[in-house]
């Protein structure tokens, strides 16, 4: 009986892959993988495993999501163990819900294997906790890929006036719009923020600034990158373990 595993690959450091993800990867007949999954993971597979790349970059998609759904389904008709490998976690802006629903409608059995999300792990590798007693008691994870200025935006910017930590995923290209929007809703220009590029890998780099100067400071930073906004950023001076 065919089964599809919608599998989180974690944030980049291969040692952050879960044991269950490792098991199904070694059993896979085919792996359908995206751009953010560490390519070293593919070396864990058994002989004869097939690979299908369906990666996406800003403005450059190998396939639209609707066709990726169909690729997964068609492979489920041919193989017993299908691994859909996604960077981070399948359900944190990973379109895993859409893929699971597509398979359910067609009677294909699937499992979700959560992955360590970059929203928490990448700041941790930069020495920035998303919560900290006396500083931030909650955090938000927000898509940074949606333009803050478009009329149909689903982002409730007015709610960002609090001191919650805000983590924007996939937002580097919209950094100027994000910082401007946060200042517009009431956050001061000297409010701490950071951009973390290629987090948890040997190529990790961190730019620390404020909403007023982060755009200039982060110019030229390579993707993938995460934006974190909040007073917790100031804790990096004490907690920057990875750099040292």
LUMDREN-971161 format. One record per atom (N, C-alpha, C): residue in one letter; atom name; x, y, z. Coordinates in steps of 0.1 Angstrom, whole numbers, plus 5000, padded with zeros to 4 digits. Layout:
<pts>
> aa,at,X,Y,Z
> a,CA,X,Y,Z $
...
</pts>
This chain:
<pts>
> aa,at,X,Y,Z
> x,N,5008,4988,5000 $
> x,CA,5000,5000,5000 $
> x,C,5009,5012,5000 $
> x,N,5006,5021,4991 $
> x,CA,5014,5033,4989 $
> x,C,5011,5043,5001 $
> x,N,5022,5050,5005 $
> x,CA,5020,5060,5016 $
> x,C,5030,5072,5013 $
> x,N,5024,5084,5015 $
> x,CA,5032,5096,5013 $
> x,C,5036,5102,5026 $
> x,N,5048,5105,5028 $
> x,CA,5053,5111,5040 $
> x,C,5056,5126,5037 $
> x,N,5048,5135,5042 $
> x,CA,5051,5149,5041 $
> x,C,5060,5153,5052 $
> x,N,5073,5154,5049 $
> x,CA,5084,5154,5059 $
> x,C,5091,5167,5060 $
> x,N,5093,5172,5072 $
> x,CA,5101,5184,5075 $
> x,C,5116,5180,5075 $
> x,N,5124,5187,5068 $
> x,CA,5138,5185,5068 $
> x,C,5146,5193,5078 $
> x,N,5139,5202,5085 $
> x,CA,5145,5210,5095 $
> x,C,5152,5223,5088 $
> x,N,5159,5231,5096 $
> x,CA,5163,5244,5091 $
> x,C,5176,5244,5082 $
> x,N,5183,5233,5082 $
> x,CA,5196,5233,5074 $
> x,C,5206,5224,5080 $
> x,N,5209,5226,5093 $
> x,CA,5219,5217,5100 $
> x,C,5214,5203,5099 $
> x,N,5221,5194,5092 $
> x,CA,5216,5180,5090 $
> x,C,5214,5173,5103 $
> x,N,5221,5177,5114 $
> x,CA,5219,5170,5126 $
> x,C,5206,5173,5133 $
> x,N,5199,5183,5128 $
> x,CA,5186,5187,5133 $
> x,C,5174,5179,5126 $
> x,N,5178,5170,5118 $
> x,CA,5168,5161,5112 $
> x,C,5163,5152,5122 $
> x,N,5149,5149,5123 $
> x,CA,5144,5140,5133 $
> x,C,5147,5126,5130 $
> x,N,5146,5117,5140 $
> x,CA,5149,5103,5138 $
> x,C,5138,5097,5128 $
> x,N,5126,5101,5130 $
> x,CA,5115,5095,5121 $
> x,C,5117,5099,5107 $
> x,N,5121,5112,5105 $
> x,CA,5124,5117,5091 $
> x,C,5135,5109,5085 $
> x,N,5146,5106,5093 $
> x,CA,5157,5099,5088 $
> x,C,5153,5084,5084 $
> x,N,5144,5079,5092 $
> x,CA,5140,5065,5089 $
> x,C,5133,5064,5075 $
> x,N,5123,5073,5073 $
> x,CA,5115,5072,5061 $
> x,C,5124,5076,5049 $
> x,N,5133,5085,5051 $
> x,CA,5142,5089,5040 $
> x,C,5150,5077,5035 $
> x,N,5155,5069,5045 $
> x,CA,5163,5057,5041 $
> x,C,5154,5046,5035 $
> x,N,5141,5046,5037 $
> x,CA,5132,5036,5031 $
> x,C,5126,5041,5018 $
> x,N,5128,5054,5014 $
> x,CA,5120,5060,5003 $
> x,C,5123,5054,4990 $
> x,N,5113,5052,4982 $
> x,CA,5114,5048,4968 $
> x,C,5117,5061,4959 $
> x,N,5111,5072,4963 $
> x,CA,5113,5084,4956 $
> x,C,5112,5096,4966 $
> x,N,5121,5106,4964 $
> x,CA,5120,5118,4973 $
> x,C,5118,5130,4964 $
> x,N,5107,5137,4967 $
> x,CA,5103,5149,4960 $
> x,C,5107,5161,4969 $
> x,N,5117,5168,4966 $
> x,CA,5123,5177,4975 $
> x,C,5124,5192,4970 $
> x,N,5125,5201,4980 $
> x,CA,5125,5215,4976 $
> x,C,5139,5221,4978 $
> x,N,5140,5234,4975 $
> x,CA,5153,5241,4975 $
> x,C,5159,5242,4989 $
> x,N,5151,5243,5000 $
> x,CA,5156,5246,5013 $
> x,C,5160,5233,5021 $
> x,N,5158,5221,5015 $
> x,CA,5162,5209,5022 $
> x,C,5177,5207,5019 $
> x,N,5184,5204,5030 $
> x,CA,5199,5202,5029 $
> x,C,5201,5191,5019 $
> x,N,5209,5193,5008 $
> x,CA,5211,5183,4998 $
> x,C,5219,5171,5003 $
> x,N,5226,5172,5015 $
> x,CA,5233,5160,5020 $
> x,C,5223,5150,5025 $
> x,N,5210,5154,5027 $
> x,CA,5200,5144,5031 $
> x,C,5198,5133,5020 $
> x,N,5200,5137,5008 $
> x,CA,5197,5128,4997 $
> x,C,5208,5117,4997 $
> x,N,5219,5119,5003 $
> x,CA,5229,5109,5004 $
> x,C,5226,5097,5013 $
> x,N,5215,5099,5021 $
> x,CA,5211,5089,5031 $
> x,C,5202,5078,5024 $
> x,N,5198,5080,5012 $
> x,CA,5188,5071,5006 $
> x,C,5194,5058,5002 $
> x,N,5185,5048,5000 $
> x,CA,5189,5035,4995 $
> x,C,5192,5035,4980 $
> x,N,5199,5025,4976 $
> x,CA,5202,5024,4961 $
> x,C,5189,5023,4953 $
> x,N,5188,5031,4942 $
> x,CA,5177,5030,4934 $
> x,C,5166,5040,4937 $
> x,N,5168,5048,4948 $
> x,CA,5158,5058,4951 $
> x,C,5158,5069,4940 $
> x,N,5146,5073,4936 $
> x,CA,5145,5084,4926 $
> x,C,5144,5098,4933 $
> x,N,5149,5108,4926 $
> x,CA,5148,5121,4931 $
> x,C,5140,5130,4921 $
> x,N,5132,5138,4927 $
> x,CA,5124,5148,4919 $
> x,C,5125,5162,4925 $
> x,N,5131,5171,4918 $
> x,CA,5133,5185,4924 $
> x,C,5121,5194,4920 $
> x,N,5115,5200,4930 $
> x,CA,5104,5209,4927 $
> x,C,5106,5222,4935 $
> x,N,5118,5227,4936 $
> x,CA,5122,5238,4944 $
> x,C,5116,5251,4938 $
> x,N,5115,5261,4948 $
> x,CA,5109,5274,4944 $
> x,C,5119,5285,4950 $
> x,N,5121,5295,4942 $
> x,CA,5128,5307,4946 $
> x,C,5118,5319,4943 $
> x,N,5121,5330,4949 $
> x,CA,5113,5342,4947 $
> x,C,5113,5345,4932 $
> x,N,5101,5344,4925 $
> x,CA,5100,5347,4911 $
> x,C,5104,5336,4902 $
> x,N,5109,5325,4907 $
> x,CA,5113,5314,4899 $
> x,C,5109,5301,4905 $
> x,N,5098,5295,4900 $
> x,CA,5093,5283,4905 $
> x,C,5095,5272,4895 $
> x,N,5101,5260,4899 $
> x,CA,5102,5249,4890 $
> x,C,5089,5245,4885 $
> x,N,5079,5244,4894 $
> x,CA,5065,5240,4891 $
> x,C,5056,5248,4900 $
> x,N,5044,5252,4895 $
> x,CA,5034,5258,4904 $
> x,C,5029,5248,4914 $
> x,N,5024,5253,4925 $
> x,CA,5020,5243,4936 $
> x,C,5010,5233,4931 $
> x,N,5001,5237,4922 $
> x,CA,4991,5228,4917 $
> x,C,4997,5216,4910 $
> x,N,5008,5218,4903 $
> x,CA,5015,5208,4896 $
> x,C,5023,5199,4905 $
> x,N,5029,5206,4916 $
> x,CA,5036,5198,4926 $
> x,C,5027,5188,4933 $
> x,N,5015,5192,4936 $
> x,CA,5005,5183,4942 $
> x,C,5003,5171,4933 $
> x,N,5002,5173,4920 $
> x,CA,4999,5162,4910 $
> x,C,5011,5153,4909 $
> x,N,5023,5159,4910 $
> x,CA,5036,5151,4909 $
> x,C,5036,5142,4921 $
> x,N,5032,5146,4933 $
> x,CA,5032,5138,4945 $
> x,C,5022,5127,4943 $
> x,N,5010,5130,4938 $
> x,CA,5000,5120,4936 $
> x,C,5004,5109,4926 $
> x,N,5010,5114,4915 $
> x,CA,5014,5104,4904 $
> x,C,5025,5095,4909 $
> x,N,5034,5100,4917 $
> x,CA,5044,5091,4923 $
> x,C,5039,5082,4933 $
> x,N,5028,5086,4940 $
> x,CA,5021,5077,4950 $
> x,C,5015,5065,4942 $
> x,N,5011,5067,4930 $
> x,CA,5005,5056,4922 $
> x,C,5016,5046,4918 $
> x,N,5028,5050,4917 $
> x,CA,5039,5042,4912 $
> x,C,5048,5036,4923 $
> x,N,5049,5042,4935 $
> x,CA,5058,5038,4945 $
> x,C,5051,5035,4958 $
> x,N,5057,5027,4966 $
> x,CA,5052,5024,4980 $
> x,C,5055,5034,4990 $
> x,N,5067,5040,4990 $
> x,CA,5071,5049,5000 $
> x,C,5076,5062,4993 $
> x,N,5068,5073,4994 $
> x,CA,5070,5085,4988 $
> x,C,5073,5095,4999 $
> x,N,5085,5102,4998 $
> x,CA,5088,5112,5008 $
> x,C,5088,5126,5001 $
> x,N,5079,5134,5006 $
> x,CA,5079,5148,5001 $
> x,C,5087,5156,5012 $
> x,N,5099,5160,5008 $
> x,CA,5109,5166,5017 $
> x,C,5108,5181,5016 $
> x,N,5106,5188,5027 $
> x,CA,5104,5202,5027 $
> x,C,5113,5208,5038 $
> x,N,5119,5219,5035 $
> x,CA,5127,5226,5044 $
> x,C,5119,5231,5056 $
> x,N,5124,5230,5068 $
> x,CA,5117,5234,5080 $
> x,C,5106,5224,5084 $
> x,N,5094,5229,5085 $
> x,CA,5082,5221,5089 $
> x,C,5072,5222,5078 $
> x,N,5065,5211,5075 $
> x,CA,5056,5211,5064 $
> x,C,5044,5221,5066 $
> x,N,5040,5223,5078 $
> x,CA,5028,5231,5081 $
> x,C,5031,5246,5085 $
> x,N,5044,5250,5085 $
> x,CA,5048,5264,5087 $
> x,C,5052,5270,5074 $
> x,N,5042,5276,5067 $
> x,CA,5043,5282,5054 $
> x,C,5050,5272,5044 $
> x,N,5047,5259,5046 $
> x,CA,5053,5249,5037 $
> x,C,5044,5243,5027 $
> x,N,5031,5248,5027 $
> x,CA,5021,5243,5018 $
> x,C,5017,5228,5020 $
> x,N,5022,5223,5032 $
> x,CA,5019,5209,5035 $
> x,C,5004,5206,5036 $
> x,N,4997,5215,5041 $
> x,CA,4982,5213,5043 $
> x,C,4975,5211,5029 $
> x,N,4980,5219,5019 $
> x,CA,4974,5218,5006 $
> x,C,4977,5205,5000 $
> x,N,4990,5200,5002 $
> x,CA,4994,5188,4996 $
> x,C,4987,5176,5002 $
> x,N,4985,5177,5016 $
> x,CA,4978,5166,5023 $
> x,C,4963,5166,5019 $
> x,N,4957,5177,5017 $
> x,CA,4943,5178,5013 $
> x,C,4941,5172,4999 $
> x,N,4951,5175,4990 $
> x,CA,4950,5170,4976 $
> x,C,4951,5154,4976 $
> x,N,4960,5149,4984 $
> x,CA,4961,5134,4985 $
> x,C,4948,5128,4991 $
> x,N,4943,5134,5002 $
> x,CA,4931,5129,5008 $
> x,C,4919,5128,4999 $
> x,N,4918,5138,4990 $
> x,CA,4907,5138,4980 $
> x,C,4908,5127,4970 $
> x,N,4920,5122,4969 $
> x,CA,4923,5111,4959 $
> x,C,4925,5098,4966 $
> x,N,4922,5097,4978 $
> x,CA,4923,5084,4985 $
> x,C,4937,5079,4988 $
> x,N,4947,5088,4988 $
> x,CA,4961,5084,4991 $
> x,C,4964,5086,5006 $
> x,N,4969,5075,5012 $
> x,CA,4973,5076,5026 $
> x,C,4986,5085,5028 $
> x,N,4986,5093,5038 $
> x,CA,4998,5101,5040 $
> x,C,5000,5103,5055 $
> x,N,5012,5106,5059 $
> x,CA,5016,5110,5072 $
> x,C,5023,5123,5072 $
> x,N,5022,5131,5083 $
> x,CA,5029,5143,5085 $
> x,C,5041,5140,5094 $
> x,N,5053,5143,5090 $
> x,CA,5064,5142,5099 $
> x,C,5069,5156,5102 $
> x,N,5066,5162,5113 $
> x,CA,5070,5176,5116 $
> x,C,5085,5178,5116 $
> x,N,5089,5189,5112 $
> x,CA,5104,5193,5112 $
> x,C,5106,5204,5121 $
> x,N,5118,5206,5126 $
> x,CA,5122,5218,5134 $
> x,C,5121,5230,5125 $
> x,N,5112,5239,5129 $
> x,CA,5109,5251,5121 $
> x,C,5120,5261,5122 $
> x,N,5124,5268,5111 $
> x,CA,5134,5278,5112 $
> x,C,5129,5290,5120 $
> x,N,5116,5292,5122 $
> x,CA,5111,5303,5130 $
> x,C,5117,5303,5144 $
> x,N,5120,5292,5150 $
> x,CA,5125,5291,5163 $
> x,C,5140,5287,5163 $
> x,N,5144,5278,5155 $
> x,CA,5158,5272,5155 $
> x,C,5168,5282,5149 $
> x,N,5165,5290,5139 $
> x,CA,5174,5299,5133 $
> x,C,5177,5310,5143 $
> x,N,5167,5317,5149 $
> x,CA,5171,5327,5160 $
> x,C,5179,5320,5171 $
> x,N,5176,5308,5174 $
> x,CA,5184,5301,5185 $
> x,C,5198,5300,5181 $
> x,N,5201,5297,5169 $
> x,CA,5215,5295,5164 $
> x,C,5222,5309,5163 $
> x,N,5214,5320,5163 $
> x,CA,5219,5333,5163 $
> x,C,5220,5339,5177 $
> x,N,5217,5331,5187 $
> x,CA,5217,5336,5201 $
> x,C,5206,5345,5204 $
> x,N,5194,5343,5198 $
> x,CA,5183,5351,5200 $
> x,C,5171,5342,5204 $
> x,N,5167,5342,5217 $
> x,CA,5155,5334,5220 $
> x,C,5142,5341,5216 $
> x,N,5132,5334,5211 $
> x,CA,5120,5341,5207 $
> x,C,5112,5345,5218 $
> x,N,5113,5339,5230 $
> x,CA,5107,5344,5242 $
> x,C,5118,5344,5253 $
> x,N,5115,5353,5263 $
> x,CA,5125,5354,5274 $
> x,C,5117,5361,5286 $
> x,N,5119,5355,5298 $
> x,CA,5111,5361,5309 $
> x,C,5114,5375,5311 $
> x,N,5104,5383,5313 $
> x,CA,5106,5398,5315 $
> x,C,5107,5406,5303 $
> x,N,5109,5399,5291 $
> x,CA,5111,5407,5279 $
> x,C,5100,5404,5268 $
> x,N,5098,5391,5266 $
> x,CA,5087,5387,5256 $
> x,C,5081,5374,5260 $
> x,N,5067,5375,5262 $
> x,CA,5060,5363,5267 $
> x,C,5053,5355,5256 $
> x,N,5055,5360,5243 $
> x,CA,5049,5354,5232 $
> x,C,5056,5358,5219 $
> x,N,5054,5350,5209 $
> x,CA,5060,5354,5196 $
> x,C,5050,5350,5184 $
> x,N,5052,5357,5174 $
> x,CA,5044,5355,5162 $
> x,C,5053,5351,5150 $
> x,N,5047,5342,5142 $
> x,CA,5054,5338,5130 $
> x,C,5046,5343,5118 $
> x,N,5052,5351,5109 $
> x,CA,5044,5358,5099 $
> x,C,5051,5356,5085 $
> x,N,5043,5354,5075 $
> x,CA,5049,5353,5062 $
> x,C,5054,5367,5058 $
> x,N,5066,5367,5053 $
> x,CA,5072,5379,5048 $
> x,C,5071,5380,5033 $
> x,N,5065,5370,5027 $
> x,CA,5064,5370,5012 $
> x,C,5053,5378,5007 $
> x,N,5043,5381,5016 $
> x,CA,5032,5388,5012 $
> x,C,5035,5403,5012 $
> x,N,5032,5411,5002 $
> x,CA,5035,5425,5002 $
> x,C,5026,5432,5013 $
> x,N,5032,5440,5022 $
> x,CA,5024,5447,5033 $
> x,C,5015,5457,5027 $
> x,N,5017,5461,5015 $
> x,CA,5009,5472,5009 $
> x,C,4997,5468,5000 $
> x,N,4997,5455,4997 $
> x,CA,4986,5451,4988 $
> x,C,4972,5451,4996 $
> x,N,4962,5455,4989 $
> x,CA,4949,5458,4995 $
> x,C,4943,5446,5001 $
> x,N,4946,5434,4996 $
> x,CA,4940,5422,5002 $
> x,C,4949,5415,5012 $
> x,N,4958,5422,5018 $
> x,CA,4967,5416,5027 $
> x,C,4960,5410,5039 $
> x,N,4964,5398,5043 $
> x,CA,4958,5391,5054 $
> x,C,4966,5394,5067 $
> x,N,4976,5402,5066 $
> x,CA,4985,5405,5078 $
> x,C,4978,5416,5086 $
> x,N,4975,5413,5099 $
> x,CA,4969,5424,5107 $
> x,C,4980,5432,5114 $
> x,N,4985,5442,5106 $
> x,CA,4996,5450,5111 $
> x,C,4993,5458,5123 $
> x,N,4981,5462,5125 $
> x,CA,4977,5469,5137 $
> x,C,4980,5461,5150 $
> x,N,4980,5448,5149 $
> x,CA,4982,5440,5161 $
> x,C,4997,5439,5165 $
> x,N,5005,5445,5157 $
> x,CA,5020,5443,5160 $
> x,C,5025,5455,5169 $
> x,N,5016,5462,5175 $
> x,CA,5021,5473,5184 $
> x,C,5026,5468,5197 $
> x,N,5023,5455,5200 $
> x,CA,5028,5449,5213 $
> x,C,5043,5446,5213 $
> x,N,5048,5442,5224 $
> x,CA,5062,5438,5225 $
> x,C,5064,5423,5222 $
> x,N,5054,5417,5216 $
> x,CA,5057,5403,5211 $
> x,C,5069,5402,5202 $
> x,N,5076,5391,5202 $
> x,CA,5086,5389,5192 $
> x,C,5079,5386,5179 $
> x,N,5084,5391,5168 $
> x,CA,5078,5389,5155 $
> x,C,5089,5382,5146 $
> x,N,5086,5371,5140 $
> x,CA,5095,5364,5131 $
> x,C,5089,5364,5117 $
> x,N,5096,5370,5108 $
> x,CA,5091,5370,5094 $
> x,C,5099,5360,5086 $
> x,N,5092,5350,5080 $
> x,CA,5099,5340,5071 $
> x,C,5097,5345,5057 $
> x,N,5108,5342,5049 $
> x,CA,5108,5345,5034 $
> x,C,5105,5360,5031 $
> x,N,5111,5369,5040 $
> x,CA,5107,5383,5039 $
> x,C,5118,5392,5034 $
> x,N,5130,5387,5031 $
> x,CA,5141,5396,5028 $
> x,C,5139,5406,5017 $
> x,N,5132,5401,5006 $
> x,CA,5129,5410,4995 $
> x,C,5119,5421,4999 $
> x,N,5112,5419,5010 $
> x,CA,5102,5429,5014 $
> x,C,5106,5436,5027 $
> x,N,5119,5435,5030 $
> x,CA,5124,5441,5043 $
> x,C,5121,5455,5044 $
> x,N,5122,5463,5034 $
> x,CA,5120,5477,5034 $
> x,C,5105,5480,5038 $
> x,N,5096,5472,5031 $
> x,CA,5082,5474,5033 $
> x,C,5078,5470,5048 $
> x,N,5084,5459,5052 $
> x,CA,5081,5454,5066 $
> x,C,5085,5464,5076 $
> x,N,5097,5469,5075 $
> x,CA,5102,5478,5085 $
> x,C,5094,5491,5085 $
> x,N,5091,5496,5073 $
> x,CA,5083,5508,5072 $
> x,C,5069,5506,5078 $
> x,N,5063,5495,5076 $
> x,CA,5049,5492,5081 $
> x,C,5049,5491,5096 $
> x,N,5059,5485,5102 $
> x,CA,5060,5484,5116 $
> x,C,5062,5498,5123 $
> x,N,5070,5506,5116 $
> x,CA,5072,5520,5122 $
> x,C,5059,5527,5120 $
> x,N,5052,5525,5109 $
> x,CA,5039,5532,5107 $
> x,C,5028,5529,5117 $
> x,N,5028,5516,5122 $
> x,CA,5018,5512,5132 $
> x,C,5022,5516,5146 $
> x,N,5034,5522,5148 $
> x,CA,5038,5527,5161 $
> x,C,5050,5522,5167 $
> x,N,5058,5513,5161 $
> x,CA,5070,5508,5167 $
> x,C,5081,5519,5164 $
> x,N,5089,5522,5174 $
> x,CA,5100,5532,5172 $
> x,C,5110,5528,5162 $
> x,N,5117,5538,5156 $
> x,CA,5127,5535,5146 $
> x,C,5139,5528,5153 $
> x,N,5141,5530,5166 $
> x,CA,5153,5523,5172 $
> x,C,5149,5509,5178 $
> x,N,5138,5504,5174 $
> x,CA,5133,5491,5179 $
> x,C,5143,5480,5173 $
> x,N,5147,5471,5182 $
> x,CA,5157,5461,5177 $
> x,C,5152,5451,5167 $
> x,N,5160,5447,5158 $
> x,CA,5157,5437,5148 $
> x,C,5170,5431,5143 $
> x,N,5168,5419,5136 $
> x,CA,5180,5413,5130 $
> x,C,5176,5405,5118 $
> x,N,5185,5403,5109 $
> x,CA,5183,5395,5097 $
> x,C,5194,5384,5098 $
> x,N,5189,5371,5097 $
> x,CA,5197,5360,5099 $
> x,C,5197,5352,5085 $
> x,N,5208,5351,5079 $
> x,CA,5210,5345,5066 $
> x,C,5216,5331,5068 $
> x,N,5209,5321,5060 $
> x,CA,5214,5307,5060 $
> x,C,5217,5302,5074 $
> x,N,5207,5304,5082 $
> x,CA,5207,5300,5096 $
> x,C,5210,5285,5098 $
> x,N,5217,5282,5109 $
> x,CA,5221,5268,5113 $
> x,C,5231,5261,5105 $
> x,N,5236,5268,5094 $
> x,CA,5246,5262,5085 $
> x,C,5260,5269,5088 $
> x,N,5270,5263,5082 $
> x,CA,5283,5269,5083 $
> x,C,5284,5283,5077 $
> x,N,5275,5286,5068 $
> x,CA,5274,5299,5061 $
> x,C,5265,5309,5068 $
> x,N,5261,5306,5080 $
> x,CA,5252,5315,5087 $
> x,C,5259,5329,5089 $
> x,N,5251,5340,5087 $
> x,CA,5255,5353,5090 $
> x,C,5244,5360,5097 $
> x,N,5247,5370,5105 $
> x,CA,5237,5377,5113 $
> x,C,5239,5392,5112 $
> x,N,5229,5400,5108 $
> x,CA,5230,5414,5108 $
> x,C,5220,5420,5119 $
> x,N,5226,5427,5128 $
> x,CA,5217,5433,5139 $
> x,C,5216,5448,5137 $
> x,N,5204,5453,5138 $
> x,CA,5202,5467,5137 $
> x,C,5189,5471,5143 $
> x,N,5183,5482,5138 $
> x,CA,5170,5487,5142 $
> x,C,5161,5488,5130 $
> x,N,5148,5490,5133 $
> x,CA,5138,5492,5122 $
> x,C,5143,5503,5113 $
> x,N,5149,5513,5119 $
> x,CA,5153,5524,5111 $
> x,C,5165,5522,5102 $
> x,N,5174,5513,5105 $
> x,CA,5186,5511,5097 $
> x,C,5189,5497,5092 $
> x,N,5180,5488,5095 $
> x,CA,5182,5474,5091 $
> x,C,5182,5472,5076 $
> x,N,5175,5480,5068 $
> x,CA,5175,5478,5054 $
> x,C,5189,5481,5048 $
> x,N,5195,5492,5053 $
> x,CA,5208,5496,5048 $
> x,C,5218,5485,5053 $
> x,N,5218,5481,5065 $
> x,CA,5227,5472,5071 $
> x,C,5227,5458,5064 $
> x,N,5215,5454,5060 $
> x,CA,5213,5440,5055 $
> x,C,5214,5440,5040 $
> x,N,5218,5451,5033 $
> x,CA,5219,5451,5019 $
> x,C,5229,5441,5014 $
> x,N,5225,5432,5005 $
> x,CA,5234,5422,4999 $
> x,C,5234,5409,5007 $
> x,N,5227,5408,5018 $
> x,CA,5226,5395,5025 $
> x,C,5220,5385,5017 $
> x,N,5226,5373,5016 $
> x,CA,5220,5362,5007 $
> x,C,5208,5355,5013 $
> x,N,5199,5350,5005 $
> x,CA,5188,5342,5009 $
> x,C,5193,5327,5011 $
> x,N,5185,5319,5018 $
> x,CA,5173,5322,5026 $
> x,C,5177,5330,5038 $
> x,N,5168,5339,5042 $
> x,CA,5170,5347,5054 $
> x,C,5157,5349,5061 $
> x,N,5159,5351,5074 $
> x,CA,5148,5353,5083 $
> x,C,5149,5367,5090 $
> x,N,5138,5373,5093 $
> x,CA,5138,5386,5100 $
> x,C,5132,5384,5113 $
> x,N,5139,5389,5124 $
> x,CA,5133,5388,5137 $
> x,C,5133,5402,5143 $
> x,N,5121,5406,5149 $
> x,CA,5119,5419,5154 $
> x,C,5115,5418,5169 $
> x,N,5122,5425,5178 $
> x,CA,5118,5424,5192 $
> x,C,5130,5427,5201 $
> x,N,5126,5430,5213 $
> x,CA,5137,5433,5223 $
> x,C,5146,5421,5226 $
> x,N,5141,5409,5223 $
> x,CA,5149,5397,5225 $
> x,C,5162,5397,5217 $
> x,N,5163,5405,5206 $
> x,CA,5175,5406,5198 $
> x,C,5186,5411,5206 $
> x,N,5184,5419,5216 $
> x,CA,5195,5425,5224 $
> x,C,5202,5414,5233 $
> x,N,5196,5402,5234 $
> x,CA,5202,5392,5242 $
> x,C,5213,5384,5234 $
> x,N,5214,5387,5222 $
> x,CA,5224,5381,5214 $
> x,C,5238,5383,5219 $
> x,N,5241,5395,5225 $
> x,CA,5254,5398,5231 $
> x,C,5258,5387,5241 $
> x,N,5248,5382,5248 $
> x,CA,5251,5372,5259 $
> x,C,5250,5357,5254 $
> x,N,5242,5355,5243 $
> x,CA,5238,5342,5240 $
> x,C,5244,5337,5226 $
> x,N,5253,5344,5220 $
> x,CA,5258,5341,5207 $
> x,C,5267,5329,5208 $
> x,N,5262,5317,5210 $
> x,CA,5271,5305,5212 $
> x,C,5276,5300,5199 $
> x,N,5268,5301,5188 $
> x,CA,5272,5295,5175 $
> x,C,5284,5302,5169 $
> x,N,5284,5315,5169 $
> x,CA,5295,5322,5163 $
> x,C,5308,5319,5170 $
> x,N,5308,5317,5183 $
> x,CA,5320,5315,5191 $
> x,C,5325,5300,5191 $
</pts>
